Amino acid sequence: YFATMAFFCLYLPYLTSFAHIAYRLIFLLKHTVAYYMNPGLSLTAVLPFSDINECTTVTDACKGGMRCINHFGGYFCLPQNAQIIVSNGDDEPTVAPLVEEQPPLAPAPALPVQRVIQSSFQSQGTMQCAAGHRHGVDEAASRRRVCQQVGGTVPGAMSRETVPPCLADVNECEGSNPCQHQCYNIMGSYICQCEQGYELASNQASCQDIDECAFSSYMCQWQCVNQPGGYVCTCPEGYQLQGNRMCQDIDECETGNNCREDEMCWNYFGGFRCYPRNPCHEPYVKTGEGRCSCQSLTICRGLPPSIVYKYMSISSERSVPADIFQIQATSVYPNMHNTFRVKSGNEGGEFILRRSSNVSAMLVMTKPLTGPREHVVDLEMVTHNNVLNYRSSSLLRLTIIVGPYAF
């Protein structure tokens, strides 16, 4: 079938070994391929063959949601809204609708053909890619079988696509980052992600700070302070931050205080106080640590023979009822009976003294106390023996320091 040494490149691999290709494929018809010779040569062969529909034979020919369109000798991928403009150079161009099985497009015979791919929103002769894509070639496009002229140019002949398909994804994250924080490229688009402590704004690109302190009043034990990208917890004076959110009391009596030599330091929740080392007042004298005794029965008639000074601290708004202090007799005598009562300092009815045994009782707080505040409560133990007609009493003066906070 061949009259010259020149031949053309078909799509079949076993024909590509022929050299001196001098012909250019002008157009393809449904069942016949016509070849036009260089000037001075004659047509020597007309070979019948059928077009291959790559859109059905090639797996995943088009990617990224593109539409596969078959044509004689190949296929191309277009966006869903693209149109095909077919023109032979003289007639008015016609618009071929996009369908799944588009018949192969063929020009009128005897005229050079140029296929123009155009989107519905771009002027004839160009192709506008969808957002996130650009003209390029990917794996599907690399499977296209294209015959090229090797030995020269056939005057007036064109048979290649004038615009490459929109298959290559555009990496919007390269160069000018459209996101304020992190940009992640995806096929045909991109997504923005904010760093920890931020959230995307309404424009889906900028990042705005999250006010974690507004989520809950329990973010911190005392006070939550919002900061860019996070938050910190702070504690009041007299406390230090323990961990990330809890406040721990500072023992100023251990870390430093301004109490005098004749004073002792007593730490409480949120602060400290200085109390005299010798709390005894006449007619009492100091007989031990925090213990005062009356040395004259005549002078101390009607007074308790001894007073013991004790101190304790509690947090503000402590839940009630609560057992807070235990009183116990230091000396036990046979046939002696002990009774206990709150002698003074309970005008508001905040406490009761519950007898636990013959020698001990428990001070119970029945109402929550709000600080900072100091309560001085006198707890009395009366010892008596009806047989011996004996009665004696001792007093425990309890100073309760209520802290300013509930921790």
Secondary structure by P-SEA (a helix, b strand, c coil): cccccbbbbccccccccccccccccccccccbbbbbbcccccccbbbbbbbbccccccccccccbbbbbbcccccccccccbbbbbbcccccbbbbccccccccccccccbbbbbbbbcccccccccccccccccccccccccbbbbbbccccccccccccccccccccccccccccccccbbbbccccbbbbbcccccccccccbbbbbccccccccccccbbbbccccbbbbbccccccccccbbbbbccccccccccccbbbbbccccbbbbbccccccccccccccbbbbcccccccccccbbbbbbbbbbcccccccccbbbbbccccccbbbbbbbccccccccbbbbbcccccbbbbbcccccccbbbbbbbbbbbbbcccccccccccbbbbbbccccc
